Amino acid sequence: MKIGVFVCHCGSNIAGTVDVATVAEQARNLPNVAFASDTLYACSEPGQDGIINAIKEHKLDGVVVASCTPRMHEATFRKTVERAGLNRYMFEMANIREHVSWIGKDVEANTRKAIDLVAMAAAKLTHDQELTPKSFSINKRVLVVGGGVAGIQAALDCADGGLEVILVEKTSSIGGKMAKLDKTFPTVDCSSCILGPKMVDVAQHPNITLHTSAEISDIKGYVGNFTVSINRKATYVDNQACTGCGLCMEKCPSKKSTDYFNEGIGTTTAINIPFPQAIPKKAVIDPEFCMKLTKGKCGVCEKVCPTSAIRFEQQNETIEEPVGAIIAATGYDLFDFTRYGEYGGGRYPDVITSMQYERLLSASGPTGGHIKRPSDGKEPKDVVFIQCVGSRDKSVGRPYCSGFCCMYTAKQAILTKDHMPESQSYVFYMDIRAPGKLYDEFTRRAMEEYDTKYIRGRVAMIYPKGDKYIVRGADTLMGAQVEIEADLVVLAVGAEAAKGAPQLAEKLRISYDNYGFYMESHPKLRPVETNTAGVYLAGACQGPKDIPSSVGQGSAAASKVMSLFSKDMLESDPQVSAVDIKRCVGCGKCIQTCPFGAINEMDFRGMVKADVIETICQGCGICTSTCPQGAIQLQHFTDNQILAEVNAICQMSPVQNYE
Amino acid sequence: MSDVTGTELRIVGFLCNWCSYGGADTAGVGRFQQPTDLRIIRVPCSGRIDPLFVLKSLVNGADGVLVSGCHPRDCHYSEGNFYARRRLEVLKRFLPILGIDERRFEYTWVSASEGQKWKTVVSSFTERIHELGPAPVLNPALIKQAEAIL
């Protein structure tokens, strides 16, 4: 076998702390290596051409590139060797950037390590086999999880592109956080006026099937052929029969139900439509508060319903949907401010969250758009906003910036003045972060035109005094302590990962970061893809995002699905398990351990043998470690290939070395 | 392969492609300085790691072996790391029976986002192996015997 080794400088990224010329020189002494050189940028066009020329000139059978991580450029170089006429699996990569040059400054040690890594790759390459992909058909339906603005956009884009879309939403209506907002920044236009039509489009689109009050319970399969189990919670109302007339809401005697849509400000009825623009506009019974369901008495809604839509006997049901791709758009949750003891820890009725304040501002909110203090219903005069509650604060485990709080606080300060011209707003801030289009101008308007007093510093504590609150904090620009008498305090709570996000990630087989936000495949170049083929991300489930970014990402995820579905057949990765019939004793251990059900029993001349379904096999290799005979081998990661690497590291055995 | 200078020992790492290999990459991207003794072998899943790989490494002269995969319940292949955990835990108890110091072997869970954690894992494991020193010279006859069994 003739192997070519190419050691990349990566500019100074590698060459700065690794003697690449020595690595190439030492590589020439390795068994089977026929050619070795160093190259400035292996991934660049001249770099790739150099590899192709060398393959042709020296008649190489395999190539080792020592450069960055294979997670970055393995696919690039596989295409390169293919262009030179080699099989794409006759290629190995040695990671001498992320695992060598970037983590150590000792040139000598780094060079030694780089030589070792090249030797390992070359040793593995001598055992590589040519592999060819098989193709399989795909199901061109897409599942969108989450009906917020990102999920709505993704669903609409996919549906407009002719795909069949299944949209699953946890609550009883789509719309997400955006539907709760009164106005949006920096245009101060009505949130539901721009979101409402999109929600209606979802309801009316012939290609979209909407499941509300539903959650994903299980996901099986692989890209192109997922099977998703959706658990629909009982709403005790027949969605087909309900017309959303609202008569049941008027008559329901249980008026103390938690109003989730209004963030617990005010109450609602046990049977309710969460808000006037809800999609689907169908009533839902909250079983916690319904007297018929809790005590067996009442049933008023059943009597008044003109279409007889009430079904007290309804049960949860599970629906199975086959899909080919999944877009996760599960959004975010708001930080629980009661963890801040110095701000009252949730004990002061007039210390509220920004989302609760948003509902007070909204004309469809519990106060009809009049700002009233929750404690006594009086109109406040002095309103204090406190920013960075649950963001940029290590002490509560939220060291990251939530990104949009500066902007919504400025918007709420402006709206406060619009609603109550006599009022005075104060904002305690750490820094103003307003990097979006027209964002900085907007915060300046809040300060200059609307006379909002911005005070740079953290609030130390809030305590009640009479029917007011004293907000005590530092003004770090003045270098002084300040105390403000407030009628109402609004906490700009930060964003955190949605509750249940890690559980869904497990079902999707995608990873999440320390805070629970989903990890993208590459932070810069693949921001909406995940490491699981066929699963994409949209919106704030990936990290805090404002509306424009969420919409942008929704469209981006949809376009990724469209390009995936532009082919009728997908190529399966040939790095799958293969059975050596002669060795297989038909014990069936591999069948038991395979997480994907990719191995079947088959009959071979009257004997039981294992058989791998190549399009289902995901290439994890659990079967290979399980097989007592070593009969089933994960191709490209066979026992021999891995042990060749082990030997390359350990080949100077202690016996030879020390004796 | 390389010269053993006495300052560096031979540590073999088996890392799953999705979490820990990504975590090692993240540590590199973050320029978290680490000891240079570790050589990483990439495998698709920690469930692919045959305990024999670890034994072969130790018998063939590795001073330490580090295995790392995705956190339990966070596996790209849904349950590969559970298989790994069972097999490696058995192996850990089995090593002293073979006359190998079980402290020379460790398995951990590091996710792709935990670059800082990976640095800590590598640094503390390397430190431990340095405290133990080079693996004791094995009797050539014993190695032959072991190789025959393996």
Chai-1 contact restraints between the chains, C-beta under 6 A:
chainA,res_idxA,chainB,res_idxB,connection_type,confidence,min_distance_angstrom,max_distance_angstrom,comment,restraint_id
A,T69,B,D25,contact,1.0,0.0,6.0,A-B,restraint_1
A,E98,B,D25,contact,1.0,0.0,6.0,A-B,restraint_2
A,E98,B,G28,contact,1.0,0.0,6.0,A-B,restraint_3
A,H99,B,G28,contact,1.0,0.0,6.0,A-B,restraint_4
A,H99,B,I40,contact,1.0,0.0,6.0,A-B,restraint_5
A,W102,B,G28,contact,1.0,0.0,6.0,A-B,restraint_6
A,W102,B,R31,contact,1.0,0.0,6.0,A-B,restraint_7
A,I103,B,G28,contact,1.0,0.0,6.0,A-B,restraint_8
A,I103,B,Q33,contact,1.0,0.0,6.0,A-B,restraint_9
A,I103,B,Q34,contact,1.0,0.0,6.0,A-B,restraint_10
A,G104,B,T36,contact,1.0,0.0,6.0,A-B,restraint_11
A,A109,B,T36,contact,1.0,0.0,6.0,A-B,restraint_12
A,R112,B,S2,contact,1.0,0.0,6.0,A-B,restraint_13
A,K113,B,T36,contact,1.0,0.0,6.0,A-B,restraint_14
A,D116,B,M1,contact,1.0,0.0,6.0,A-B,restraint_15
A,D116,B,S2,contact,1.0,0.0,6.0,A-B,restraint_16
A,D116,B,R39,contact,1.0,0.0,6.0,A-B,restraint_17
A,A119,B,M1,contact,1.0,0.0,6.0,A-B,restraint_18
A,E506,B,R73,contact,1.0,0.0,6.0,A-B,restraint_19
A,R509,B,H76,contact,1.0,0.0,6.0,A-B,restraint_20
A,S511,B,S111,contact,1.0,0.0,6.0,A-B,restraint_21
A,S511,B,A112,contact,1.0,0.0,6.0,A-B,restraint_22
A,D513,B,S113,contact,1.0,0.0,6.0,A-B,restraint_23
A,N531,B,W18,contact,1.0,0.0,6.0,A-B,restraint_24
A,P595,B,Y77,contact,1.0,0.0,6.0,A-B,restraint_25
A,P595,B,S78,contact,1.0,0.0,6.0,A-B,restraint_26
A,P595,B,E79,contact,1.0,0.0,6.0,A-B,restraint_27
A,G619,B,P44,contact,1.0,0.0,6.0,A-B,restraint_28
A,C620,B,P44,contact,1.0,0.0,6.0,A-B,restraint_29
A,C620,B,C45,contact,1.0,0.0,6.0,A-B,restraint_30
A,C620,B,G47,contact,1.0,0.0,6.0,A-B,restraint_31
A,C620,B,Y77,contact,1.0,0.0,6.0,A-B,restraint_32
A,C620,B,G80,contact,1.0,0.0,6.0,A-B,restraint_33
A,G621,B,P44,contact,1.0,0.0,6.0,A-B,restraint_34
A,G621,B,R48,contact,1.0,0.0,6.0,A-B,restraint_35
A,I622,B,G47,contact,1.0,0.0,6.0,A-B,restraint_36
A,I622,B,G80,contact,1.0,0.0,6.0,A-B,restraint_37
A,I622,B,Y83,contact,1.0,0.0,6.0,A-B,restraint_38
A,S625,B,R48,contact,1.0,0.0,6.0,A-B,restraint_39
A,S625,B,D50,contact,1.0,0.0,6.0,A-B,restraint_40
A,F637,B,V43,contact,1.0,0.0,6.0,A-B,restraint_41
A,F637,B,P44,contact,1.0,0.0,6.0,A-B,restraint_42
A,I642,B,F53,contact,1.0,0.0,6.0,A-B,restraint_43
A,E645,B,I41,contact,1.0,0.0,6.0,A-B,restraint_44
A,V646,B,K56,contact,1.0,0.0,6.0,A-B,restraint_45
A,V646,B,S57,contact,1.0,0.0,6.0,A-B,restraint_46
A,I649,B,V12,contact,1.0,0.0,6.0,A-B,restraint_47
A,I649,B,R39,contact,1.0,0.0,6.0,A-B,restraint_48
A,C650,B,S57,contact,1.0,0.0,6.0,A-B,restraint_49
A,C650,B,N60,contact,1.0,0.0,6.0,A-B,restraint_50
A,C650,B,G61,contact,1.0,0.0,6.0,A-B,restraint_51
A,C650,B,A62,contact,1.0,0.0,6.0,A-B,restraint_52
A,Q651,B,M1,contact,1.0,0.0,6.0,A-B,restraint_53
A,S653,B,N60,contact,1.0,0.0,6.0,A-B,restraint_54
A,S653,B,G61,contact,1.0,0.0,6.0,A-B,restraint_55
A,P654,B,G61,contact,1.0,0.0,6.0,A-B,restraint_56
A,P654,B,V137,contact,1.0,0.0,6.0,A-B,restraint_57
A,V655,B,P140,contact,1.0,0.0,6.0,A-B,restraint_58
A,Y658,B,V137,contact,1.0,0.0,6.0,A-B,restraint_59
